[in-house]
């Protein structure tokens, strides 16, 4: 067991079975000396002869061996230099937070992401920029304790814009926090069983797992594994707590298997004597996303992650190990074919006791070999695309110290929403509630607060931007159902099937990357799709997966949708077709620059021909792929209207 204490002076003392490190807190690097620890081929770090240490030095690990004078310096992006000079994600953010300006400078903008925040401004206001900050929590498996939910609800009203947003990675986003209130909000989250550490930035993000609180061995094991991976890859250098709670005494206890896996350096994975044994000073080249699930349950969009992990159980239902997939990712850039969305592919199988070591090996492979010169190509998917899966496997095995076994056979995947009432398996119930685009506000927010507070419920956030109320007694079902329905939180049979699977990113007005509308535009888009369905004679219970994003970064995973709409201009979208309802096939770009007022011209012919020409149980995405894009465009051009 490792225990970390934070003292009032901001000094972190970390005790483990094999090391004791005491690190002094530094205000900045400008007056300090820097000591680099260079890793040799055996994985051992040593000081160069000309270096010396002192109590005022900042210890920095580098992720490449010390270079000779004749070696050519590799080009690095601006963000890599900012990270290197930051004293482990502190400077200059610590100084920028103290200024009276409403914003922080460019370097601090990059660093505050690691703390779980983005600087934003309202792009619709004229006459100057009105700066605020978006905060994102970190909730492995989407778990939100009762106390944290109530705290976030209060913070949204007192310091935000009066709404909470449920994200596609099972977290909260709190918009509209001004700089002078950041510390109050951050410390409130920390002191109420929450965290924003690592929710953004170049490190492991929130770890997904099925949100359903089933008392089943495989589900519980998947969620426990997600918790352990999140702990393994959490930053260790204390920058977050130093910044937001002034180093007040803070204590965390971790499972011994997590501590053991983090400290293990038998295969040269760690920066020895560094405050960040896995990340070093440079952390990862870009964001890193992991999901854990059980067979058949693709509620987590498994193949869109850098690492996808699936529990494998024996015939008695006892978890034995994991299949691992690597190399997924959604982000791309318009009209730049060298950037692309990609599905993860099988890497292999590991026994259950090895999963933390295998994950660490994969992360270190990306840390050491992912590109740091151009951030457009820094995700692990580009490394695997460049190397091929065989080379990637060979290199990861060197850090793992073992061979990955062949992947085990798995059944077909299904999308599971967990909407409605379900038995947990322990005598209690859970209730999944649909929330359009994850936006909790108005009467819905007030009613959810009343129910969660009255019945002292824990909640979970799903990867589809919905919410699950947990541990409900049978006698509470009727009164809870009634009060929720009065606030518009309906049971799934009363929610349009199109809405149940749709997703959208926030986009305008606060996202700096948005090209056009997403969250604000999707309600009318879905109504128009439903009207087209009715016009061509499709039944109400028939649906397609529609996802909308305001830019090509793909936060709402549009490239997995049957109909993906990706902003490419004002009131204009690039149309992607060919994803499947169970999120196992990537879509392809079908048309560029489709104006929103032309949607009926494009989609009505396609929906009509799907109705009359589909095979048995063929989804719209499967139909689109089978027909081919040239044929689909021909159908659009020759369409004369539905006879219905």
Helices and strands as residue ranges (DSSP letters): E 3-6, E 12-15, E 20-23, E 34-39, E 45-47, E 58-61, H 78-84, H 93-96, H 106-114, E 117-121, E 131-136, G 140-142, E 143-144, H 146-159, E 164-166, E 172-177, G 179-181, H 182-190, H 217-232, H 239-244, E 251-253, H 256-263, E 290-294, G 302-304, E 307-313, E 319-326, E 345-351, G 352-354, H 355-369, G 375-377, H 380-387, H 389-400, E 420-423, E 429-433, G 436-438, E 439-440, H 442-454, E 459-461, E 467-472, G 474-476, H 477-486, G 492-494, H 497-501, E 503-504, H 519-536, E 546-549, G 558-560, E 563-569, E 572-577, E 588-595, G 596-598, H 599-613, H 620-627, H 629-638
